[in-house]
Amino acid sequence: MTRLIIALAALLLFCAQAMAQDTTVQSVLQAHRATIEKGSRTSIGSAIDAIAASGLPQAQEVLQVWAAKEMWQRSDDGLFFRGVEKPSRQVELFDFDTGQSRGTASRDGLEQIKPNSGVRAMIGTALVQFQLSDPDPNRRAEALDAIQRSPGADLLAPLRASIPAETEPTLKARKMRVERLLTIAFDPDEPIRIAAIEEMSGDLGVDMRATLNPLLVTRIALAEGLPATVNIRREVQPGDPLLSVATAYDMLIAAGLAQPIPDAEVRKALLIANMVDGQVAGVPVHRLDTQEARDAVYVQLAQAGLVPRWSSAEAPEVVVTRHRFVEVYSEPSAAVTEAAEEALAAIEMRVGLNQALDLGLDALSLASIYFLAAIGLAITFGVMGVINMAHGEFIMMGAYTGYMVQQVIADHTLSILVAIPLAFAVTFAAGVAMERLVIRHLYNRPLETLLATFGISIALQQLAKNIFGTQARPLTAPGWLDGAWVLNDVVSISYIRVAIFVLALIFLSLFLFIMRRTRLGLETRAVTQNPRMAASMGINPDRINMLTFGLGSGIAGIAGVAIGLFAKVTSELGSDYIVQSFMTVVVGGVGNIWGTLAGAAMIGTLQKGIEWLNPSNTLAAQTYMIIFIIIFIQFRPRGIIALKGRAAGD
C-alpha cells in the first residue's frame, strides 16, 4: 500500500512538471488578457500573481518588461511581446518564451501596455521573490531595500525561502533580520510572533521600534456590542485626555444610543418658530427672560412633539456616564501586545542608557575642543597673569594657516600633517612678537593689557577679512576622517571628533612631558611658583615669559587647525571660542594643566546637558551656563584645582 501511494505521488509530480513544461508564459498572459488590457489596480493582482506563480523562467523578465512599460500587444491577434522602439514609428517585437525577434511592426497595429504607479508597485512587490535569489548581490540588496520600504505579509514566505541559499554573510544577516521583523508584523502563528518579539527585544534599531509600535496602536470604542474576543487595553472615562465628553456623546449618537442635543441658540430659534400671538406654549414672551424659563417651555414643546427632545437631565455629561468606553488594541492578540509592550519597555530603557552614553561622548568631544582652545590661554594666564583677549585670533590664524597649506598641497592627509607644525610655528612667532612689542611693557597692569589685547584682536580680525574676505573658507579633513563611528542606531560620534580627542590627549601628554621632563618646563614652573626666587637662581623670567607666551600661542594655532576641520574658517572663528576658553581656565584653576582639563570637562558636560534639556534655544543654553559658572566661582574663586604661586595671587 505504501509503495502504491509513493508511486501515485511520483506520477502526480511527473504530470505537474510535464504540465509546467508545456505551459508557456504567453498562455498565462492570454489567460489574463482582459485583466491586463483593463489595467485596473483593483483587479490586476490576479494576473501578476499568476505570472509570478507560474514557475516559468521567463516570468521575471515579463514582470520587469511590464513594469518598464516595454510590453506591447499586437492588435490583430492579442499576443504580448517585449518591444524596442525603432525610427519611423516602428517597434521590433521579441517573443517572451523564446527571446527571439518576431520582426518589426508599425505602432498603429500595436498597443503599448502602460501600467500606472499603483500597478508598477504591485509588480515590484511580485518581483521581489525573484530578486531575492538573483545571482547579482546588488539586486538582492535592492530587493531587501524594497521589502523594508514596503513590507507586506506576502513577502514573508519568499524571504524565508531565500535565506538558506544566501551566500553573502552581510546579506544573509540582513535577510534574517528583516525576516524577524516581518514575522513580528505578519506571521499568523501567535507563538512564532511572540518568540520573534522576545528574540529582538534587545534590538535598538529604529526599524524594530517601527515594527512594534503599530502593534500597540489603540482606538476608543463603545463597550456595548464589542466581540468578547476583542483585545481591550483599559477602560476609559469620558473627560480622559483620550476621550472628551463631546466625543463620547458623538459616539453614542452614532451608535443610536443618544439623540443630538440642540444647543442654546438652536433651542431659542425653535422657540421663536413656535411663537403664536406673543406666546410660546401659552407663556407670554416677556416672561421668557431667563435661560431656565426658556428651557422649561422648550421641554413642554418637546413633550408635545413640536421640537426635538431635550432635557437638562439628558445633558451629555450625564448621558455618557451610563455607558462604558474602552481603549482597544488594533492587534487582536493580547499575548502579542503584551510581549510588544515588554519589548518596547526594555528597548526604551536601553535607548535611554545609550542616549546618556551618546550625550557623554558629545560632552567629551566638546571638552576636547575646549581643552585644545584653552590650554594655550592657561599657560599665558597662569604663568604670566596676562588676560590675552587676542587668544582667539591665534586660533583663527592657525585655521587659516591650515587652509593656505591645503591650497598648495592637494593631499589632505599630507596637508594636515604639514599644517599642524606650520600653524604652531606661525602662531608661536606671532605670540613672541606680540609679547616683545606689547605685552612686556604692560606687566602688572591688567586693565591696560586687556584693552591692548582687545585692540589687537580687532586688528587681527580686520586683517584676516582684508586678506581672505568675509566668505567662509573650507579646511577639508582627510578622507579617512569622513563618516562616524557608529555603535548602534543611538550612539555615534564623527571620526573628526575622535581625532580631536586623540589630539587633545597627545597635547596633554606633550605638555606634561615639557613641564616635568625639560629644562624649559622646570624654569617655567619655577617662575610660576616664585619669580623672584627663580631670578635669584639664575633663571631669566623675561625670557621665560616670552617663550611661554609663544608656546601658548603656538598651541592655540594647532587648536585652530583642529577646530577648522569641522567649523567654518572665518575671521570670527576665534571669537566663538574665547569666552569658553576663559571660562575653562577660570573654572579649572589658572596655570594648572589638570585644572584646565577638569574645567574643559565641566564646561563641555554642562553645555551639552543644558542643550539637551533645552534643544530649541542654544542662546538660552549659553546664558544658563554662564549663570551657573558665576555661581560656581562664588564658592570656588580659585577654580576646581587652585594653583599656589603668582598665578594664584600669593
N, C-alpha and C positions, 0 to 999 in steps of 0.2 A: 504493500500500500504506500509506504514511504517513497519507494522508487517511482511509483506511478505519479505521485504528487510532484516530485523533483522533475520528472520528465515533462509533465504538463507546464510547470513553471518555466522550464528551459524553452519549451515550444512557444509559450506566450511571449517570452523575452525576444526570441528569434523573430517572431511575427512583428513585434513592436519595432525592432531595429529595421526590419525589411520595409515596414511602412514609412519609417523616418527617412530611409534612403530613397524611397520612391517619391516622397513629398519634396516639392520644390518651394523656394521662397516666393516665387511668382504665384504659385497656387494659394499660398497663405494670403498674399496681398489681394488676390482676386476674391478670396472668400470674404474679405472685409472691404471690398472695393467701395461700396456705398458709404461706409463709415469714413473711409479715408477721403473720399470726394467731398463729403459734407464738412469735414474738418472741425467739428464741434468739440470743444473741450469736455463737454459732459458725456459724450459717447465714444470718443476716440480711444479711451483707455482699453477697450476690448481688443482693438486692432493692435495696439502697441504690445499688450500682454501676449497676444497670440504670436507675434513675431519673436518676442524675447524668449518665449517658452517653447519655440519650435525645435530648438536643439540644432538648428542648421548653422553651418559655419558662416553663411552669408548674412545671418541675422544682424550681427553687429554693424556690418557695412551698410545694410539697408537703413538702420536706425540713424547712423551717422549722416548718410546722404540725405535722409528725410529732414533731420534737424538743420542741416546746412542749406536747405532749400534747393538742393540739386536733383531732386526726384521729379521726373516728368512722366506724364501719362499720354499715351497715344490715343487720339480721339476715335480712330476707326475701329480699334479692337479692345481699347481699355487697358492695355498692358502697361506696366510700370517699368521705367528704366532710370539708370543714372545718366544724366545729361551734361554735356560740356558744350557751352555756347560757342558758336563759331561766327565769323563775319557773315554779313548778308542775311541776318535773321535765321541762320541755320543752327541746328543743335545735333551734335553727334551723340548717339544713343548707345549705351552699354548694357548688356544683359546682366542682371543681378546674379543669376545662377552660374553662368559660365565666365563672366567677366569679359566676354568678347564683344567687339563693336558690332552693332547691328546697322551701321550706316548712319547717314545724316537725314534729317527731316526738317521741314520748314516749321517755324514756330506757329504758323497758322493752323497746323494739324496736331498741335501738342498743347497740353495743359500743364503748367508748372504748379507743383504742389507746394504751397507756401504756408506752413504751419505758423500760427500766431505764437506769442511769447508763452502763453499758458501751455499749449501743446508741446512746444520745444522743451519746457521744463519737465513735462511728463516723459518725453523721450529721453531727456538727460538722466532722469531717475532710472529708467529701464536700462540705459547704457552702463550704469554703474556696475551691474553684476558682471558685465563683460570686462570693463576696465579694471576691476579688482584683480583679475587674473591675467591682465595684459602683460606680454613679455617686457614691455618698457616700464621700468620702475617709476619714471616720471608720470606715466599715465595712471599707474596705480596710486601714486601720491595725489594726483588730481582727483581721482575717484574718492579718496578719503576726504579731501577738502570739500567735495560736493556733498558727501554724506553729512559732514559736520555743519555745513551751511544750511542744509535742508534735510534733517533727519526724519525718518519715517519707519513705520513698522514693517513695510515691505522690503526694506533694505537689510534687516537683521539677518535673515536666512542666507542671502548671498554673501554677506560679510563673514559670517561664521564659516561658510564653506570654503572661503578663500584663505583662511588663516593657516591651516596645516601645510599648504603648498607654498606659503610665502618664504622666500629665501633671504630677503634683505632683513637683517636684525632690527634696524630702525623702523622700517615699515611694518614689520611684524608686531613690534611693541605698540606702534600707533594703532594698528588694526585691533589688537587685543583691548586697548584702552577704549577705543570707540565702540567696540562690541559690548563692553561692560556698560557704557553709557546708554546705548540703545536697549540693552537688556533691562536696565532700570526703568526706562521710559515706556517700553512697548511689549516686553515679553508677557505672554498671557499667563505664565505659570507663576503664581504668587511666591512660593518658596524660593524659586530661582531669582526673582527680582529682589527679595529681601536679602538673599545671600550676596548678590552683587552690590547692594547698598552697603552692607556691612564690610564687604571687601574694600570698597572705595571710600569708606568713611574718613580715612586719614588724608585723602587727596585734597590739595589746596587749589587745584585748577579752577579757573573761572567757569569752564565748561561743566565741571562736576556740580557746582552750585547752580548753574543754569539748568541742569537736568533735574536736580532735586526740588528747586523752587516751584515748578509747575505742579508737582505732586501735592504741594501744600496750599495751593490756591483754594480759596473758600468763597462761598456766596451765602447771603442771608435768605432764608426760606421760612415760609409759614409751616409750623409743625403739623397742622391738620392736613391730612391727605398724603403725607410723605410715606414712601415704602418703608417697611420695617428694616430693610437691608441697607438703608442709606447710612453713609459714614458721617456721623454728627461729631463736630468738634466740641461745641459747648452751646448752652442756651444763652440767648441774647435778650436783654431787656430793652424795650423802647426807651430812647433817651441815651442809650450807649453811644460812644463815638462812632460805632459802625452802623447804628440804626437810629435815625431820628424818629420822633413821633409822627411827623408828616409822612415819612417814607413808609413806616409801618402801617399807617392808615391807608395809604395808597395801595399797599399790598393786599389789605383786607378788601378794598373796593374791587381790585382786580379779581379776587377770588370770590366775589359775590357775597362776602360776609359783612359788608358795611355799605352805607349809601353815601354818595358825595354830599358834603355839607356846604350849603351856600354860606358865603362869608357875610359880614355885616352889611356891606354895600349892596350885595345881591338881595339880601332879605329886605333891605329898605326899598329897593326898586320894586320888589314884588308887592310890598305893602302899598306903594303908590299905585301900582297897576290894579289893585283890588279896592281902591278908594271909591266910594259911592256917596254923593251928596255930602262931602266933607267928613265922612265917617269910614272907618275901616273895621269891619266885623262888629258894627254897632257902636264903636268907640270913637268919639269925636277926635279929629286930628290934633287939636290943640292939647289934648291930654297925652299924646304920644311924644312927649318932650324928653323922655329918658330912654336909655337902651333897654332897661328892664321892662318898661311898659310896651315898647315896640316888640320885644321878644315874646311877651305874653300874648299879644294879639297875633303874632305870626304863628304861635303854637295852635291857636284857635283855628286859623285858616288852614293849617296843615291837617288838623283833625277833620276838617270839613272836606279835605281833599283838593283844596283850591291852590295850594302851593306844595313844593316838595317837603317831605318830612324833615323836621329839625327839632331838637330839644337840647337844652343845656345839659341834661343828663346823658345825652349821647355825644358829647364832645369827644374829639379824637383822643384826648388824654385819658378819658375814661374807657372808651371802647377798646383801645389797644391792650389794656390790662387784662381783658377777658380772653386773650389768645396767647399762644406760645410761639416764639420765634427762635430759630436755631441757626447757628453757623455751620454750614455743611461743606465738607471737602468735595472738590470735583473728582478726586480719586476715590473710587468706590471701596477700595480695600483698606480697612482700618489698620491691619498689620503693616501694610506698606507705608502708610502715612506715619505711623508710629516709628518705624525704622528710619524714615526720611527725616523726621524731626530730631531723633537722636543723632543721626549722622551730621545734620546741619549744625546742631549744638556743638558737637565735637570739632567740626570744621571751623566754626566761628571762634572757638577757644584758641585753636591753633593759628587762625588768621590773626587774632589779637596779639598773640605772642610774637608772631612773625612781623606784624606791623611795628611792635615795640623794637624788635631787632632791626628792622629797616630804618626806623627813626634813629636808633642808636648809631647805625652806620652813617646816616646822613650827618648826625651831630659830630661824629668822629671825623668825617671828611671836612666839614666846615671848621672844626677845631684845628685841623692840619693846615688849612689855608690861613686861618688867623695866626697860628703859630709862626708860619713862614713870614707873614707880613709883619708880625710884631717882634720877632727875635732880634732884628737889627735895631729897632727902636728900644728894646730892653737893654741892649748893650750901651747905646749912647746915653739913654736916660739914666740908666743905673750907674754907669761909671763916671759920666761927666755931669750929670744933673741938668742936661740941656733938653729943653722941650722943643723938639725939631718938628715944626709944622710942615716942613717940606719933605718929610719922610715918604709920604705917599707919592710924591713926584719921582723919587728914586725908584719906586715900584713901577711907575709909568715908564721911566727911562729904560728899565730892564725889559719891559714888554716890547717897547719899540725897537730895542736892540735885537730881540728875537725876530721881530718882523723884518727888519732890514737884512738879517742873516738869511732868512728864507727867500728874499729876493735874489740873493746871489747863489745860494746852494739849494738846488731843487729837491734833493733827497731830504725828506722831512726828519727822518731819524738822525741823519748826519747833521742837519742844520740845528737841531735841538742840542746835540752834543757839543757843537761849536758855540751855540748861543749862550749856554749856561756859563762857561768860564769867561766869555767875552762880556756878557752882561755884568758879571762880577767886576771885571777889570774896568769897564766904563764907569759904573756907579761908584766903585772904590775911588777912582781918580776924581770923580765929581765930588764925592764926600770929602776927600782930602783937601781939594781946592776950596770948598765951602768952609771947612774948618780953619784953614790957614788965612783966608781972606776976610771972614766974617766972625765965625763963632769964637775964635780965640781972643778976640777983642771984647767979648761980651760975657766972659765967665763971671759967675756970681751976680749976674744982672738978668734974672729970669724974664722980667717983663719986656726988656729990650730984645732979648733973644727970641722970645715968642713972636714979637712984631716983625723982627728982621726975617725970621724963617718963614713967617706967613707971607711976607712980601716976596721972598724968593720962590715960594710955592706958586704964587700967582704969575710971576715972571716965567717960570718954567712951563706952566700950563699954556701961557700965550705963545711961548717959543715953539712948543710942540704943535700948536694949531697953525702957526705960520709955516712950519716945515712940512707937516703931514696933513694939514687940513682938518676939518671937523668931522669928516666921514670916518666911521669905524674901520679899522684895519684888521684883517684876519691873521691870526697866528695859528697855523694848522698843525694839529697833533699828528704824529706818525700813524700809519695805517694800523699798526698793531695795538694802538690805544683806542681804536674805534669800538663801539659797542659797549656792552656792560657785562659784568659778572653776575649772572642770574642764578640764584639759589633755588627759587621757586617762583610761582606767579605773584608772590607778595614781596619778596626780598630781592633787590638787585642794586648794584652800585656800578657806576660807569668806571671803565678802566682808567680814565684820566684822573678820577678822584683817588683811585687806588694808587696810581703813580705819584700823586701829590702827597699822599700819606707816607709812602715809602721815602719820598724825597725829604719830608719833614723828619722822619726817623734818621735818615743819613745826616742831615744837618745837626740834629740833636747830638748824635754820636760825634760828629766832627767838632762841634763846639765844645763838647765836654773834653775831647782829646786836646784841643788847643788850650783850653783853660787849665787843664790839670797836668798835661804832659809836655808843654812847650814853655820856653823862656818868656815869650810874649804873654802867655796866659798867666804865668806866675807874676810877672810885673803888673799886669792888668789887675789881678786880684789884690796885689799889694796896694796899688793906687786907689782901688775901690775901698779897701778897708781903712787905710790911713795914708793920705797922700803926703803929709809932711814926713812921717816916718819913712815912707818909701823913698822920698827925695834924699833923706839923710843917709840912706843905704846905697846911694849912687844911681838910683833909677830916675830917669828924666820924665817927670809927669807930663810935660808939654808934648814930648814925642809919643808917649803912650796915649794921650788924648787924641792926637792926630791919627794914629794907627787904629785906635778903637773906633773913632768916628768913621774912618774909611771902611773898616771891617763891617760895621753895622750897615753902612750904605751899600756895600757890595752884596751883603746878604739880601737886602731889600731888592736889589736888581735881579737876583736869582728868583726871588719870590715873584717878581713881575713876570718873568718868563713862564713860571708855573701857572700863575693866575691867568695869563693871556691865553693859555691853551683852551680854556672854557669860557672866558669872558671876552667881550669885545674890547679891542685895544683902542682907546681914545685918550684924549688929553685929560679927561676927568677920571681915568681909571684909578689913580692913586687916592683921590678924594673919597672914593667909595669905601676905602678900607682904612683910612687914617683914624676915624673915630673908633672903630672896633679895635684897631691896634693899640691906641692909648688906653681903652677900657681893659684890654687884655693885660697890659703891663701894670696898670694901677691895681686891678683886682688881684693879679697873681703876686705882686710884690716886685718893686722896681729893682733891677740889677741882679735878679736871680733867675737862672735859666729854668729851674724846676717850677718856680713861681709863674713864669711866663707860660710854661706848659700847662700848669693847673688852671691858670686864668683862661687860656685858649679853650681848654676842655669845658670849663664852666660857661664861658660866653657862647660857645658853639652849641652846647646842650640846651642852654636856656633859650637861645634864639629859635632853635628847631622846635623845642617844646611849645613855645608861645605861638609860633607859626602853625603848629599842628592844632592847637586849641582855637586859633583864630585865622584860618587859612585864607579868608577872603580879604584881609586887610593887613598887608605887610607893614604899612606905616605904623599902625597901631601896635604891631608886634615889636617894632623898634622902640616905640615910646615906652611900652611896658618894660622892656629890657633895661632901658636907661634908668627908669624909676627904680627898678629892683637893685641896680648897681649903686645908685645913690644911697639907697637904704643900707646896702651891704657895707659900703665904705664908712658909714657912720659907726658901725660896730667894729670893723677891722680896717682902720685908716691906712695901715701899712700893707694891706693885702693878705692873701692866703698864707704866703711864706715870706715873712719880713726879713730884710737883709740889714745887718748891722754894719755901720760904717758911714761914709759920707753920703751915700745914696739914701740912707735911712734917716738922715738928718742928725746923726750923732756927732 
